Amino acid sequence: LSLSSSASGASVVAIDNKIEQAMDLVKNHLMYAVREEVEVLKEQIKELLEKNSQLERENSLLKTLASPEQLEKFQSRLPAEVLCPEEQSPGVAAPAQRSGGSAV
């Protein structure tokens, strides 16, 4: 009876070790995937910041070159939320504030 009990005890330990190894493998895989995704997102953020900066410079230049009449005509055609985004209703998030991907 004790031989059977010690054999089953060793079997349980072996199974526990296999489970722990499998969990470590899954954890390592997930951590690698998350790190890879973070790097991709960092690169996208960098590109978007550069593009935003470029567009802000272009916008500033266009504003200085445009006549007051052109500015007024252009602004009269824009929706109100583009002109005054801070006046949007609090329940509506700006596109940059929406969460849709993985949290970083």
Sequence and secondary structure as in RCSB ss.txt:
>XXXX:A:sequence
LSLSSSASGASVVAIDNKIEQAMDLVKNHLMYAVREEVEVLKEQIKELLEKNSQLERENSLLKTLASPEQLEKFQ
SRLPAEVLCPEEQSPGVAAPAQRSGGSAV
>XXXX:A:secstr
 HHHHHHHHHHHHHHHHHHHHHHHHHHHHHHHHHHHHHHHHHHHHHHHHHHHHHHHHHHHHHHHHS HHHHHHHH
HHS HHHH GGGS TTS  GGG   S   
